[in-house]
Amino acid sequence: MDIEKKLEELRQRVKYAQDILGEKRNPRLDAFLEKLSEFELGDTCGDERLMATLDAHEQRLQVLEESIDRELTAMDKVRIVRHSERVCLKDILENVYDNYNEIGGRDENSIDPGMVIARAYITRRVGKKVYNQPVMVVGQEKGHGQEFRNGGSIKPWGNANALKYMKVAAQENIPIHTYVFTPGSYPIEDYPGAAQQIAENIYEMCGLSVPIVAVFSEGGSGGAEAIGMADRRLMFSHGYYSVISPEGAAAIEGRIKAGERNTPEMIEKCALHQRITAQDNRKNGYIDVIVQEPPLGARPEHFDFFKRLRGEVIRATDKVALSVRSLRFLRKLAMKWRSDDPSDVEKIFVRWHLSRRARARLIRKRRNKYLVLSKHAYQDNRSLFQRLFMANKSFMDTAQSLIRYRLLRGVGKSIKNVTSEATDELHAVASRMNQVRIAAARLLGLNGNSAGKKVNELTNLSRPAEPNGSEALARYVSPQARVDREISCPNAAKNGCLDIWARDLFDDFAGTCPNCGHHFRMEYQWYLANIFDKDSIQEFNRNIASGNPTGFPNFEDRVQKAKDKTGLQSASMTFNASLMGIRLTCAMLVADFRGGSVGAAEGEKFVRALEIARKKHQPFLAYIHGTAGIRIQEGVNGLIQMPRVTMAVRQYIEAGGLYIVLYDTNSYAGPLASFLGCSPYQYAVRSSRIGFAGPGVIKETTGLDIPPDYHNCFKALTRGHIQDVWDRKEIRKNLHQAFLTIGGRNLYYR
């Protein structure tokens, strides 16, 4: 190597290390750089002596890099991931796979060049035979034309394209390898919408019946979850996986206003306490394998790293495929014995093509994997008696479901089919005879009205009993109605709305402007009293409580204040109730409890409520009084609820349930981009706001100022994100109508 070239390479390595450390200075790096400067001045030695000296300097720099690497903070690793020299997806396609053909993301004219999709091959030699195993590779690309890739921040149509080809892989029965290199999705609401598309991706990936292996380098919030649902999840040792960027978390924690800048100390603190590193995520069970990188992170010239990554990806795919095969004992044993040497990994051959039964087992295994995650991250304050009671109730519900809906339903369905056919035959004859009878009655001058009365009764829509349909509901008076003052409607200037007395507005008018129909915010208790039948609400799992699983500084006190203020143990309330005689299960997110944000406790309560609804064959209502998104202080413990609860939603819907979501006030971010947004039936209360990210986040991310009505529920309706907008006073009637006319195939109203 040329001496000048070698010298420049050493300088670049020092500069890279300084970039990683940010504003922190390392005296050893400064001293080393000074030595290199002095070295340039020396010209008395021969070339061989100069090269030998440079080689010695390189060895010292390597030791220095290893020393710095051992002291890296969480924020240092974030800077590694963001650095322009970071290894990216195109490098992986070139060095990990033996051949590939890119399908999307070639240039700025593609559907979204930030999302790269490729059909690739891994070639494996077994004895004298060569096997070319096809895979579908999907991932965000930040380099190689980064000027038009938007930094790996993917737009909705990019995620839609990724899902399209993941479905193609499922049809072709080949594995899917996803690579997560994103700071987060691009916050755009235009159809199909960032949140709704991420929700659809997660929902569909739950049911893709081929092995999915995800590799994380930079996993930023919902953008990561759009392709992160997998059977095995690998993570680069210097990567991060987080609900929000450290800067975003610091801005929220420090209440930083637009244009202000946070301190580096606050950013470092948030990066540390969010538990975003590979080691943190492996400890919590959200990552299965850590792929070790060279000191200070993998770069394109680290070819040994690509060999290691190839071995880990093959090993992960083998494990997934082998875990659902019926004949696997010897290969499973051999896989345990093989070393970490990448070449040794490929010596044991596992076919990645799965049989129909193996594919069904794979989906069950994936579901079980996600439903048990984050069990450590919430507080279960139920007494021993309550736990035993709920366990016994769950057992009885399961037994009743098996007997009533599986065993008896099969026999009953056969009898019903025969009876229905016989009844239809008799109706054909009876209808003709009835017509003859009516005609005869008219000829004889008799009244034919009574003859047709029975027919009309038979053809009316069958409805369940409505014991409380016409009764006055439980009286709830909003505290806002007790204030003796006038309230101005925010639309007064535009619509000429008159001021309204608070007691009239929040009592008789149910928080609705009588002139323009603007909906003022009402407490969640109003909905409990005015939507559901009187005395029908039976809350369960109340004492599953929010906590502070990451040990975030001062957060326990804030959670306790929310508990004391609201009387709730978390932002979620789950209960059984009836609505005009129809029994249902409901999970509510309450805006009063930390903005209705979702953490491990809220996710667990949703999962348990969906399980109860499935066993009881009841419709499921998710009433969102308001949600600010995923609780950032819980880190990935909160973020993992996106795929986790979505998995429970899919299980419920596939069992034949009816899942309805009703949005009120403001609903944003992670819950909308997962287990809420995947519902086929979504409605909103008038004047609510629905979106992936708030105006401030959009401004910070894109630099764009959005119109005031950008997140208005009517805008969401025009984009196709929701199915209708309801007046608050019409919710009870509209929900009842929905339950009667939409209905899942396995619901039993009783």
C-alpha positions in Angstrom: 0.0 0.0 0.0 1.2 3.5 -0.8 2.5 5.4 2.3 0.3 8.4 1.7 -2.7 6.2 1.3 -2.0 4.4 4.5 -1.5 7.6 6.3 -4.8 9.0 5.0 -6.6 5.8 6.1 -5.3 6.1 9.7 -6.4 9.8 9.7 -9.9 8.8 8.5 -10.2 6.1 11.2 -9.3 8.7 13.9 -11.8 11.2 12.5 -14.5 8.5 12.5 -13.8 7.7 16.1 -14.0 11.4 17.0 -17.4 11.6 15.2 -18.7 8.7 17.2 -17.8 10.4 20.5 -19.6 13.6 19.5 -18.9 16.5 21.6 -16.8 14.4 24.0 -13.1 14.7 23.5 -10.7 11.7 23.9 -7.1 12.8 24.8 -5.7 9.6 23.4 -7.2 10.2 20.0 -5.9 13.8 20.0 -2.4 12.6 20.9 -2.5 9.9 18.2 -3.6 12.4 15.6 -0.8 14.7 16.6 1.7 11.9 16.2 0.4 11.3 12.7 1.0 15.1 11.9 4.5 14.8 13.2 5.0 11.7 11.1 4.2 13.6 8.0 7.2 16.0 8.6 9.7 13.2 8.8 11.4 12.4 5.5 14.8 11.0 6.6 13.8 7.3 6.8 13.4 5.0 3.9 10.0 3.7 2.6 10.3 0.4 4.4 11.0 2.0 7.7 8.1 4.5 7.2 5.7 1.6 6.4 6.9 -0.4 9.4 6.3 2.7 11.6 2.8 3.1 10.1 2.1 -0.5 10.8 3.0 -0.1 14.4 0.8 3.0 14.6 -2.1 1.0 13.1 -1.7 -1.7 15.8 -1.7 1.0 18.5 -4.8 2.6 16.9 -6.6 -0.8 16.9 -5.9 -1.2 20.6 -7.2 2.3 21.2 -10.3 1.6 19.1 -11.0 -1.5 21.2 -10.5 0.4 24.4 -13.0 3.1 23.2 -15.4 0.5 22.1 -15.6 -1.0 25.6 -16.6 2.4 27.0 -19.3 3.3 24.4 -22.5 4.8 25.7 -26.0 4.2 24.3 -25.8 7.6 22.5 -22.4 6.7 21.0 -24.0 3.7 19.4 -26.8 5.9 18.0 -24.1 8.0 16.4 -22.4 4.9 15.0 -25.7 3.8 13.4 -26.3 7.2 11.9 -22.8 7.6 10.5 -22.5 7.8 6.7 -19.8 5.1 6.8 -22.2 2.6 8.5 -22.8 -0.7 6.6 -26.1 -0.6 4.8 -28.5 -2.9 3.0 -26.8 -2.7 -0.5 -23.5 -3.8 1.2 -25.3 -6.7 2.7 -26.9 -7.8 -0.5 -23.5 -7.7 -2.2 -21.6 -9.6 0.5 -24.0 -11.9 2.3 -26.1 -13.3 -0.6 -24.6 -15.1 -3.6 -26.9 -13.5 -6.2 -29.8 -11.1 -6.1 -32.1 -9.1 -8.4 -33.5 -5.9 -7.1 -37.2 -5.4 -7.5 -37.9 -1.9 -6.2 -36.0 1.2 -4.9 -33.5 1.6 -7.7 -33.7 5.4 -8.1 -35.7 8.5 -7.3 -38.4 7.4 -9.8 -39.3 4.3 -7.9 -42.3 3.9 -5.7 -40.1 4.7 -2.6 -36.4 4.3 -3.2 -35.8 4.2 0.6 -37.4 0.7 0.6 -35.2 -1.9 -1.2 -36.7 -5.2 -2.2 -34.7 -8.0 -3.8 -35.1 -11.6 -4.7 -31.9 -13.2 -3.5 -30.2 -16.6 -3.3 -28.0 -18.3 -0.8 -25.9 -21.1 -2.3 -25.0 -24.0 -0.1 -22.9 -27.0 -1.0 -23.9 -30.4 0.6 -21.5 -33.1 -0.5 -21.1 -32.8 -4.2 -24.5 -31.2 -4.6 -25.2 -27.4 -4.8 -28.4 -25.9 -3.5 -29.6 -22.4 -4.4 -32.0 -21.4 -1.7 -34.2 -18.4 -2.7 -35.2 -15.7 -0.2 -37.1 -12.4 -0.4 -35.0 -9.6 1.1 -36.8 -6.5 2.3 -35.3 -3.5 4.1 -34.7 0.2 4.3 -31.7 1.7 2.5 -29.9 4.8 3.7 -26.8 4.9 1.6 -25.9 4.4 -2.1 -27.8 7.3 -3.5 -28.8 8.7 -0.1 -29.7 12.0 -1.6 -33.1 10.6 -2.8 -33.6 7.8 -0.2 -34.9 10.2 2.5 -32.5 8.8 5.2 -34.4 5.4 5.3 -37.6 7.2 6.5 -40.2 5.3 4.5 -43.4 6.6 3.0 -46.7 4.6 3.2 -46.4 3.4 -0.3 -42.9 2.0 0.3 -44.2 -0.1 3.2 -47.2 -1.2 1.0 -44.7 -2.3 -1.7 -42.7 -4.2 0.9 -45.9 -6.0 2.1 -46.8 -6.9 -1.5 -43.6 -8.8 -2.0 -43.6 -10.4 1.4 -47.0 -11.8 0.3 -45.4 -13.0 -2.9 -42.7 -14.8 -0.8 -45.5 -16.5 1.2 -47.2 -17.6 -2.0 -43.9 -19.0 -3.3 -43.1 -20.6 0.0 -39.7 -19.0 0.4 -38.3 -17.3 3.6 -38.3 -13.5 4.1 -35.2 -11.7 5.4 -35.9 -8.1 6.6 -33.3 -5.5 7.4 -34.3 -2.6 9.6 -32.3 0.5 8.9 -34.8 3.3 9.7 -35.0 6.3 12.1 -38.8 6.0 11.7 -41.5 6.2 9.1 -42.2 9.4 7.1 -45.2 11.0 8.9 -47.7 11.4 6.0 -51.4 10.9 6.1 -52.2 10.8 2.4 -53.6 7.4 1.4 -52.8 4.8 2.4 -51.5 6.8 5.4 -48.4 6.1 7.5 -50.2 4.6 10.5 -52.7 2.6 8.6 -50.1 1.0 6.3 -47.8 0.1 9.2 -50.9 -1.5 11.0 -51.7 -3.5 7.8 -48.0 -4.6 7.5 -47.9 -5.9 11.1 -51.3 -7.6 10.8 -50.5 -9.4 7.6 -47.0 -10.4 8.7 -48.6 -12.1 11.7 -50.1 -14.6 9.3 -47.4 -15.0 6.7 -46.7 -18.8 6.8 -43.0 -18.8 5.8 -40.0 -18.2 8.0 -39.3 -14.5 8.7 -35.9 -13.4 10.0 -35.5 -9.7 10.9 -32.1 -8.0 11.4 -32.0 -4.7 13.3 -29.4 -2.0 12.9 -31.5 1.1 13.5 -35.0 0.3 14.7 -36.8 3.6 15.1 -40.4 3.4 16.4 -43.3 2.3 14.2 -41.0 2.4 11.1 -39.2 -0.6 12.5 -42.4 -2.5 13.2 -43.5 -2.2 9.6 -41.1 -5.0 8.7 -39.9 -6.1 12.1 -42.5 -8.8 13.0 -40.4 -12.0 12.7 -39.9 -15.5 14.0 -36.2 -14.8 14.8 -34.9 -11.3 15.4 -31.2 -10.5 15.2 -29.5 -7.2 16.1 -26.1 -5.7 15.3 -24.2 -5.3 18.5 -23.8 -1.5 18.0 -27.4 -1.0 16.8 -30.4 0.4 18.6 -34.1 -0.4 18.8 -36.3 2.3 20.3 -39.7 3.8 20.6 -38.4 7.3 19.8 -35.0 8.9 19.1 -33.0 10.0 22.2 -33.4 13.6 21.0 -37.2 13.2 20.7 -37.3 11.7 24.2 -35.2 14.5 25.6 -37.4 17.1 24.0 -40.5 15.6 25.6 -38.8 15.1 29.0 -37.2 18.6 29.0 -40.4 20.2 27.5 -38.3 21.8 24.8 -40.2 24.3 22.6 -39.8 24.8 18.9 -36.5 26.4 18.0 -34.9 25.5 21.4 -32.1 23.0 21.8 -31.7 20.4 24.4 -28.5 19.7 26.4 -26.2 16.8 25.4 -26.5 15.6 29.0 -30.3 15.2 28.7 -30.0 13.4 25.4 -27.4 11.0 26.8 -29.6 10.4 29.8 -32.6 9.5 27.7 -30.6 7.2 25.4 -29.3 5.4 28.5 -32.6 5.0 30.4 -34.7 4.0 27.4 -32.7 0.8 27.2 -32.3 0.9 23.5 -29.0 -1.1 22.9 -28.8 -4.6 21.6 -27.7 -5.8 25.0 -30.7 -4.2 26.7 -33.1 -5.7 24.1 -31.6 -9.2 24.3 -31.9 -9.1 28.1 -35.6 -8.2 27.8 -36.2 -10.9 25.3 -37.1 -8.7 22.3 -34.0 -9.8 20.4 -33.0 -13.4 20.0 -29.4 -13.0 18.8 -26.7 -10.3 18.9 -24.5 -10.2 15.8 -21.1 -9.0 17.0 -19.6 -6.1 15.1 -15.9 -5.0 14.8 -14.8 -2.2 17.2 -16.7 1.0 16.7 -19.2 -0.6 14.4 -19.4 -2.4 11.0 -18.3 -0.6 7.9 -18.3 -1.8 4.2 -14.6 -2.9 4.4 -15.2 -5.3 7.2 -15.6 -8.5 5.2 -15.3 -10.8 8.2 -18.4 -9.2 9.6 -20.4 -10.1 6.4 -19.3 -13.7 6.8 -20.5 -13.7 10.4 -23.8 -12.1 9.4 -24.3 -14.6 6.6 -23.7 -17.4 9.1 -26.2 -16.0 11.7 -28.9 -15.3 9.1 -28.6 -18.9 7.7 -28.6 -20.3 11.3 -31.7 -18.3 12.2 -33.6 -19.4 9.1 -32.5 -23.0 9.7 -33.8 -22.8 13.3 -37.2 -21.4 12.3 -37.7 -24.0 9.5 -36.5 -26.9 11.6 -38.6 -25.9 14.6 -41.8 -26.7 12.8 -40.7 -29.8 10.9 -42.0 -33.2 12.0 -38.7 -35.0 11.4 -35.9 -33.0 12.9 -34.2 -34.7 15.9 -30.8 -35.5 14.4 -30.4 -32.2 12.6 -31.5 -30.2 15.7 -28.9 -32.1 17.7 -26.2 -31.4 15.1 -27.1 -27.7 15.0 -26.5 -27.5 18.8 -23.0 -29.0 18.3 -21.8 -26.9 15.4 -19.5 -24.0 16.2 -19.9 -20.3 15.5 -17.6 -20.5 12.5 -19.7 -19.2 9.6 -18.4 -22.0 7.3 -19.5 -24.7 9.8 -23.0 -23.2 9.9 -23.6 -24.2 6.2 -22.5 -27.8 6.6 -25.9 -28.9 8.0 -28.5 -28.5 5.3 -32.1 -27.6 6.2 -34.7 -27.2 3.5 -36.5 -23.9 3.9 -39.6 -25.0 1.9 -42.3 -26.0 4.4 -45.3 -28.4 4.1 -48.8 -27.2 4.7 -48.9 -28.6 8.3 -45.5 -27.1 9.1 -46.7 -23.7 7.9 -49.7 -23.9 10.2 -47.4 -24.8 13.1 -45.1 -21.9 12.2 -48.0 -19.3 12.6 -49.0 -20.9 16.0 -45.4 -20.8 17.2 -45.0 -17.1 16.1 -48.2 -16.2 17.9 -47.1 -17.9 21.1 -43.7 -16.1 20.9 -45.2 -12.6 20.8 -48.1 -13.1 23.3 -45.7 -13.9 26.1 -43.4 -10.9 25.6 -43.1 -8.1 28.1 -44.6 -10.1 31.0 -41.9 -8.7 33.3 -42.7 -5.1 32.4 -46.0 -4.4 34.2 -47.1 -4.7 37.8 -49.6 -7.4 38.7 -51.2 -6.1 41.9 -54.0 -8.6 42.0 -54.3 -10.6 45.2 -53.8 -14.4 45.3 -57.6 -14.8 45.4 -58.1 -12.6 42.4 -55.5 -14.5 40.4 -57.0 -17.8 41.3 -60.5 -16.5 40.5 -59.4 -15.2 37.1 -57.5 -18.4 36.4 -60.6 -20.5 37.3 -62.8 -18.2 35.3 -60.5 -18.5 32.3 -60.6 -22.3 32.6 -64.4 -22.3 32.8 -64.7 -20.0 29.8 -62.4 -22.3 27.8 -64.4 -25.4 28.8 -67.7 -23.7 28.0 -66.3 -22.5 24.7 -65.2 -26.0 23.8 -68.5 -27.7 24.8 -70.9 -25.0 23.6 -69.2 -23.7 20.5 -67.1 -26.6 19.3 -68.8 -29.9 20.3 -72.5 -28.9 20.4 -72.1 -26.4 17.6 -71.1 -29.1 15.2 -74.2 -31.2 15.9 -76.4 -28.2 16.2 -75.1 -26.8 12.9 -76.0 -30.1 11.1 -79.5 -30.1 12.6 -79.9 -26.4 11.7 -78.8 -27.0 8.1 -81.4 -29.8 7.6 -84.1 -27.9 9.4 -83.3 -24.7 7.4 -83.5 -26.6 4.1 -86.8 -28.3 5.1 -88.2 -24.9 6.3 -87.2 -23.3 3.0 -89.0 -26.0 1.1 -92.2 -25.6 3.2 -92.0 -21.8 2.9 -92.2 -22.2 -0.9 -95.5 -24.2 -0.6 -96.8 -22.1 2.3 -96.2 -18.8 0.4 -98.2 -20.1 -2.5 -101.0 -21.3 -0.3 -101.0 -18.0 1.6 -101.4 -16.1 -1.7 -104.4 -18.3 -2.6 -105.9 -17.7 0.8 -105.6 -13.9 0.6 -107.1 -13.9 -2.9 -110.0 -16.0 -1.7 -110.5 -13.7 1.3 -110.7 -10.7 -1.0 -113.2 -12.4 -3.2 -115.4 -13.2 -0.2 -115.0 -9.5 1.0 -113.0 -10.4 4.1 -110.1 -8.3 5.6 -106.8 -9.6 4.2 -104.6 -7.5 6.6 -104.5 -10.2 9.3 -103.3 -12.8 6.7 -100.3 -10.8 5.9 -99.4 -9.8 9.4 -97.7 -13.0 10.3 -95.7 -12.9 7.1 -94.4 -9.4 8.0 -93.4 -10.6 11.5 -91.4 -13.4 10.0 -89.5 -11.2 7.6 -88.6 -8.5 10.1 -84.9 -8.4 11.2 -84.5 -10.6 14.2 -83.3 -8.6 17.2 -82.2 -9.6 20.7 -84.1 -8.5 23.7 -83.6 -4.8 24.6 -84.3 -4.7 28.3 -82.7 -1.2 28.6 -83.4 0.1 25.2 -86.0 2.6 26.2 -85.1 3.1 29.9 -83.3 6.2 31.2 -79.6 5.5 31.5 -77.5 6.1 34.6 -77.2 9.8 35.2 -73.7 11.2 35.0 -73.1 15.0 35.3 -69.8 16.3 34.0 -67.8 18.3 36.5 -67.5 20.9 33.7 -71.3 21.5 34.0 -70.9 22.7 37.6 -68.9 25.8 36.6 -71.1 28.8 36.4 -69.7 30.5 33.2 -70.3 30.8 29.5 -68.3 28.8 27.0 -67.4 30.1 23.5 -67.4 27.6 20.7 -64.0 27.5 18.8 -66.0 27.9 15.6 -67.8 31.0 16.7 -65.9 33.4 14.4 -66.6 31.2 11.4 -70.2 30.0 12.1 -71.5 32.7 14.4 -72.1 30.3 17.3 -73.5 31.9 20.5 -71.9 31.5 23.9 -73.4 28.6 25.9 -73.8 28.2 29.7 -71.4 25.5 30.9 -74.2 23.6 32.7 -76.3 23.5 29.6 -73.4 22.6 27.3 -72.0 19.8 29.4 -75.3 18.4 30.7 -78.3 18.8 28.3 -76.2 19.2 25.1 -73.7 16.4 26.0 -70.8 18.7 25.2 -72.0 19.5 21.7 -72.4 23.0 20.3 -76.1 23.3 19.3 -75.3 25.6 16.4 -72.3 23.9 14.5 -72.1 20.5 16.2 -68.6 21.0 17.5 -67.8 18.4 20.2 -66.1 19.5 23.3 -64.1 17.0 25.3 -66.1 14.9 27.7 -64.8 12.6 30.5 -64.6 8.9 29.9 -67.2 8.3 32.6 -69.8 10.1 30.4 -69.4 7.3 27.9 -69.7 4.6 30.5 -72.9 6.0 31.7 -74.5 6.9 28.4 -73.5 4.1 26.0 -73.8 0.9 28.0 -76.9 -0.5 29.7 -77.4 0.5 33.3 -75.5 -1.5 35.9 -74.1 -3.9 33.2 -70.4 -3.0 33.4 -68.2 -5.6 35.0 -64.6 -4.5 35.1 -61.8 -7.1 35.1 -58.0 -7.1 35.5 -58.2 -3.6 37.2 -55.1 -4.3 39.2 -52.7 -4.9 36.3 -50.8 -1.7 36.8 -48.4 0.5 34.9 -44.9 0.7 36.3 -41.4 1.8 35.4 -39.7 -1.3 33.9 -36.7 0.7 32.5 -36.0 2.5 35.8 -36.5 5.8 34.0 -35.5 8.6 36.5 -38.5 10.2 38.4 -41.0 8.3 36.3 -42.4 6.2 39.1 -43.6 9.4 40.9 -45.4 10.6 37.7 -47.1 7.3 37.2 -48.2 7.3 40.8 -49.6 10.8 40.4 -51.6 9.6 37.4 -53.0 6.7 39.5 -54.0 9.0 42.4 -55.5 11.6 40.1 -57.7 9.2 38.0 -58.2 6.3 40.4 -57.0 4.0 37.7 -54.0 1.7 37.7 -53.2 2.2 34.1 -54.4 4.0 31.0 -56.5 1.0 30.0 -59.9 -0.1 31.5 -61.2 -3.5 30.4 -64.8 -4.7 31.1 -67.7 -6.8 30.0 -71.0 -4.8 29.4 -74.2 -5.0 27.5 -75.5 -2.5 25.0 -79.3 -2.8 24.4 -79.1 -6.4 25.5 -76.0 -7.4 23.5 -73.2 -8.6 25.7 -69.7 -7.3 24.6 -66.1 -7.0 25.8 -64.6 -3.5 25.8 -61.1 -2.1 26.2 -60.8 1.6 26.8 -57.8 3.9 26.6 -58.3 6.8 29.0 -56.8 10.1 28.0 -56.7 11.3 31.6 -54.0 8.8 32.5 -50.8 10.1 30.9 -52.5 11.0 27.7 -53.8 7.4 27.2 -50.3 6.3 26.3 -49.7 2.6 25.9 -47.1 0.6 27.9 -46.8 -3.0 28.9 -49.8 -3.0 31.3 -52.1 -1.5 28.7 -51.0 -4.0 26.1 -51.4 -6.9 28.5 -55.0 -5.8 29.4 -55.9 -5.6 25.7 -54.5 -9.1 25.1 -56.4 -10.6 28.0 -59.6 -8.8 27.0 -59.4 -10.1 23.5 -58.9 -13.6 24.8 -62.0 -13.3 27.0 -64.0 -12.0 24.0 -62.8 -14.9 21.9 -63.8 -17.5 24.5 -67.1 -15.9 25.3 -67.9 -15.3 21.6 -68.6 -11.7 22.2 -68.0 -8.6 20.0 -65.0 -6.5 21.0 -65.1 -2.7 21.2 -61.9 -0.7 21.5 -63.1 2.7 22.7 -60.3 5.2 22.5 -61.1 8.2 24.8 -57.6 9.4 23.6 -54.1 8.2 23.1 -50.8 10.0 22.7 -49.1 6.9 21.4 -46.5 4.5 23.0 -45.2 5.5 26.4 -41.6 6.6 25.7 -40.3 6.1 29.2 -41.0 2.3 29.0 -38.9 2.1 25.8 -39.2 -1.1 23.8 -41.4 -2.6 26.6 -44.1 -0.3 25.2 -43.1 -0.5 21.5 -43.4 -4.3 21.5 -47.1 -3.9 22.3 -47.6 -2.9 18.7 -46.9 -6.3 17.2 -48.0 -8.2 20.3 -51.5 -6.8 20.6 -51.9 -6.9 16.8 -51.2 -10.7 17.1 -54.0 -11.0 19.7 -56.4 -9.0 17.4 -55.6 -11.2 14.5 -56.2 -14.3 16.6 -59.6 -12.9 17.7 -60.7 -11.9 14.2 -59.7 -15.2 12.7 -61.7 -17.0 15.3 -64.8 -15.1 13.9 -65.0 -12.1 16.2 -66.2 -8.6 15.4 -63.6 -5.9 16.3 -64.8 -2.3 16.2 -62.6 0.7 17.1 -64.2 4.1 18.1 -61.9 7.1 18.3 -62.6 10.2 20.5 -60.6 13.4 21.1 -57.0 12.9 19.9 -55.6 9.5 18.8 -52.0 9.3 17.5 -48.9 7.2 16.8 -48.1 3.6 17.8 -51.5 2.2 18.8 -53.1 3.7 15.7 -50.2 2.2 13.6 -50.9 -1.3 14.9 -53.7 -2.9 16.9 -56.2 -0.1 16.3 -55.5 0.8 12.7 -55.7 -2.9 11.6 -59.5 -3.1 12.4 -61.7 -3.4 9.4 -64.4 -1.3 11.2 -63.1 2.1 12.5 -65.3 5.0 13.5 -64.7 8.4 15.0 -66.6 10.8 17.2 -67.1 14.2 15.6 -64.3 16.8 16.2 -61.8 14.1 17.0 -58.3 14.1 15.5 -56.6 11.1 14.1 -53.0 10.7 12.8 -49.6 9.1 12.9 -47.7 12.1 14.3 -48.7 15.4 15.7 -48.0 18.8 13.9 -44.8 19.4 15.9 -43.3 16.1 15.0 -44.2 16.5 11.4 -42.6 20.0 11.4 -39.4 18.7 13.0 -39.2 15.6 10.8 -40.1 17.0 7.4 -39.8 20.8 7.8 -43.4 21.2 6.5 -46.2 23.2 8.1 -49.4 21.3 7.9 -53.0 22.8 7.6 -54.9 23.1 10.8 -57.4 20.4 9.7 -54.8 17.9 8.6 -55.7 15.4 11.3 -59.5 16.2 11.4 -61.6 13.0 11.5 -63.4 14.1 8.3 -60.1 14.2 6.6 -59.4 10.7 7.9 -62.8 9.7 6.5 -62.0 11.1 3.0 -58.7 9.2 3.0 -60.5 6.0 3.8 -58.8 5.5 7.2 -62.2 5.3 9.0 -65.6 4.2 7.9 -67.8 6.9 9.4 -68.0 9.9 11.7 -70.6 9.8 14.5 -72.3 12.4 16.7 -71.7 11.8 20.3 -75.4 11.4 21.1 -75.8 8.8 18.3 -73.0 6.5 19.5 -75.2 4.1 21.4 -77.7 3.7 18.6 -75.0 3.4 15.9 -73.0 0.8 17.8 -76.1 -1.3 18.4 -76.9 -1.1 14.6 -73.3 -2.1 13.8 -73.4 -5.1 16.1 -76.7 -6.2 14.5 -75.6 -5.8 10.9 -71.9 -6.4 10.7 -71.2 -9.2 13.1 -68.4 -11.8 13.1 -69.3 -15.3 12.0 -68.8 -16.8 15.4 -70.6 -14.3 17.6 -73.5 -15.3 19.9 -75.6 -12.5 21.3 -77.2 -13.6 24.6 
